[in-house]
Amino acid sequence: MNTLFKALSHPVRRRIIAMLRAGPLASGDIASAFDMSWPTITGHLNALKEAGLVSPEREGQTIRYRLEISAVEEAMAFLMDIVGTGEAAEVTPVAQKEPRR
């Protein structure tokens, strides 16, 4: 889970995720959307891949990246549990101090 949130912490990676919501994209198409070097984009794609957020598919000499919804769903479920909107969320009463007199 730490790898997943670390991958999502960078704005470029979040933008790549947003791009992939529309469907798989070739690495060249992803790279062309940014004013960065190819190795930098490759590093971002590798971070997303290591976090399980994207998966590469080779088509001849082209590598296409696909969004892995299951990883995104896992992150969302975790966040929903934290804020108390998930099914597994439990409400734990907080002990209150007696007021001072």
C-alpha positions as CSV (number, residue, x, y, z in Angstrom):
1,M,0.0,0.0,0.0
2,N,2.9,2.4,0.7
3,T,4.2,1.9,-2.8
4,L,0.8,2.7,-4.2
5,F,0.4,6.0,-2.3
6,K,4.0,6.9,-3.1
7,A,3.3,6.4,-6.8
8,L,0.2,8.6,-6.5
9,S,2.0,11.3,-4.6
10,H,3.6,12.8,-7.8
11,P,1.4,15.1,-10.0
12,V,2.9,13.7,-13.3
13,R,1.9,10.2,-12.2
14,R,-1.6,11.3,-11.3
15,R,-1.9,12.9,-14.7
16,I,-0.8,9.7,-16.4
17,I,-3.5,7.8,-14.4
18,A,-6.1,10.4,-15.6
19,M,-5.0,9.9,-19.2
20,L,-5.2,6.1,-18.9
21,R,-8.8,6.3,-17.6
22,A,-9.9,6.8,-21.2
23,G,-8.1,3.6,-22.3
24,P,-4.7,2.1,-22.9
25,L,-2.0,4.4,-24.4
26,A,1.3,3.7,-26.1
27,S,4.3,4.9,-24.1
28,G,5.1,7.4,-26.9
29,D,1.7,8.9,-26.7
30,I,2.1,9.3,-22.9
31,A,5.5,10.9,-23.3
32,S,4.4,13.3,-25.9
33,A,1.9,14.8,-23.5
34,F,4.7,16.0,-21.2
35,D,7.7,18.4,-21.7
36,M,10.1,15.9,-20.1
37,S,12.8,13.5,-21.2
38,W,11.9,10.0,-22.2
39,P,13.9,8.5,-19.3
40,T,11.9,10.7,-16.9
41,I,8.6,9.5,-18.2
42,T,9.9,5.9,-18.2
43,G,10.7,6.3,-14.5
44,H,7.2,7.5,-13.8
45,L,5.7,4.7,-15.7
46,N,7.9,2.2,-13.8
47,A,6.8,3.7,-10.5
48,L,3.2,3.2,-11.5
49,K,3.9,-0.3,-12.7
50,E,5.7,-1.3,-9.4
51,A,2.7,0.0,-7.5
52,G,0.3,-2.2,-9.6
53,L,-1.5,0.9,-11.0
54,V,-0.6,0.2,-14.6
55,S,0.4,-2.8,-16.6
56,P,2.4,-2.8,-19.8
57,E,1.4,-4.8,-23.0
58,R,3.8,-5.2,-25.8
59,E,2.4,-4.7,-29.4
60,G,5.3,-5.3,-31.7
61,Q,7.8,-2.6,-30.9
62,T,5.2,-0.5,-29.0
63,I,4.5,-0.8,-25.3
64,R,0.9,0.2,-24.3
65,Y,0.0,0.9,-20.7
66,R,-3.3,0.0,-19.2
67,L,-4.8,1.3,-16.0
68,E,-5.3,-1.5,-13.4
69,I,-8.6,-0.7,-11.8
70,S,-8.2,-3.2,-9.0
71,A,-5.2,-1.2,-7.5
72,V,-7.2,2.0,-7.7
73,E,-10.2,0.4,-6.1
74,E,-7.9,-0.9,-3.2
75,A,-6.6,2.6,-2.6
76,M,-10.1,4.0,-2.7
77,A,-11.4,1.4,-0.2
78,F,-8.6,2.2,2.1
79,L,-9.3,5.9,2.0
80,M,-13.0,5.4,2.5
81,D,-12.3,3.3,5.6
82,I,-10.1,6.1,7.0
83,V,-12.8,8.7,6.6
84,G,-15.5,6.4,7.8
85,T,-17.5,6.0,4.6
86,G,-16.4,2.4,3.8
87,E,-18.3,-0.7,4.9
88,A,-15.5,-1.8,7.1
89,A,-15.3,1.5,9.0
90,E,-16.0,1.3,12.7
91,V,-16.9,4.2,14.9
92,T,-14.8,4.2,18.0
93,P,-15.9,6.6,20.7
94,V,-13.3,9.0,21.9
95,A,-12.9,9.2,25.6
96,Q,-13.7,12.7,26.8
97,K,-12.0,14.3,29.8
98,E,-14.1,15.6,32.6
99,P,-14.3,19.4,32.6
100,R,-12.1,21.1,35.1
101,R,-13.8,22.9,38.0
